[in-house]
Amino acid sequence: MLEVRNLSKHFGGIRAVDNCTFSVEEGSITALIGPNGAGKTTAFNCISKTLTPTSGEVWLGGKRIDTLKTHQVTHRGLSRTFQITRNLEDLSVLENLVVQSKTSGIRSLFGPAISAAERDKAMEILEFLGITRLAHEETSNLSYGQKKLMDFGALLMSDPKIILLDEPAGGVNPRLLREIVDHIRKLNERGLTVLIVEHNMELVMSLSHKVVVMAHGQVIAEGTPEAVQSDPAVLEAYLGGGHADQHAAAATMEAAHV
């Protein structure tokens, strides 16, 4: 579904992403993990064209997308969330979802009304997320967790083939996190491909089919959660070496997987 080939992003002399290569299989849930500063979010930004890569290629469904504009990438079937929720505060939850519609998007808000088809689609998504009661609530009145759910719903409005979730667990209480994980699983069972950047190892190990590990802008390991959690290069990247430290990290990852 998604191929990242020799992707690099430089900021002056800093190589935030350095010759990064990995793939995401269609119908899978793939996690992109690594210590702080590994380059995960920068890679996400380059894949979604929030940033323009310095070099390398990104392919979606056999077609190159790194040469496209951001909205063209969305039209090809890739949508994403951000670490910090992004929304239009003066609009309702329903209107925020309609803005993400593939057919007319933000132009709908300048017309006489939201179309019946857009309204029905947005309400169907809100029902799936269990927040139809918030449809006409102004976004400024929502809790942080509710805004995360709204962002999640908004990206589904563009009928994506693959969704990129940037730290969905960040700042979310345990009950809401369980709901979000359940939604991700259900969407994946319907055929949606998922790529996640996440620090929550319990979520990563229990949810992912494949894990890609980055450090210093490069991919250092990839494979099943079971294989990655015992990879010496991964333990070195997280804890900087030391026999005892590596055993502790392996135990932590194993506990998360269980």
C-alpha positions, 0 to 999 in steps of 0.5 A: 500500500505504502512504500517509503524509498530512501526518504531524507529530510534535512534542516540545514546540517541536521538530518532529521530523516536520513535515507529511510526505507520501509513499507506498509502492507495493504490491510495492515496496522503498522507502528513507527516507533523510536526514541525522542528525536528519532525522526518519526514525525518528520517522516510522517510529515514528508509522507503526507507532504506537510513537509517536502522531502529533501530527497527520496520517494513515497509511493501509494498504491503503486503511484508516486505521491511525494511530487504532489501537493498536500490536497492531492495526496489526500485525494489519492487516499492518504489522510492523517492526524497530528499530535496536537488536535487541529480544528476550526474552533468557531465551527460545530463538530459536524461542520469540522467533519464536512470541511474534510469531505473529499467532494467539496470540503471547505467550499461547502461552508460558503454555500447555502447549506451543507448537502444532505449527503455530507450531513448523512456521511458525517453523522454516520461517522459520528455514530460509529465513534459514539459521539452523535450527541456532539454533532452541533456542539462548538468545537471550543466546548469540547474536551481534549479527548473529544477533540481527538475523536473529532479529528479521527472522524474528520480524516474518515470523511475523505474516504482514505485507503490508509490513515496515518495516526500521530500519537493517538494515545497522547493526552488521552485518558485510559477509557477513551484510549480503549475506545480509540483502539477499538475503533482502529481495530474495527476500521482495519477489519473493514480493510483500512490500512493504518500507520501509527506513530506512538510511544505507548508500547502497550498499544504498539505491541498489542495492536500492530501487525508490524513494527518499524523502528527509527533512531537518528533518522534511520530505520534500524529494525522492522518486523513483528512485535515479537521480533522487534521487542528482543532486537538488540539494536532496538534495545540499544537505541532506547536505553543506550546499551548495557546488558542489564538495561537491555534485559530490563527493556526487553522485559518491559516490551514483553510485558506490554505485548502480553 
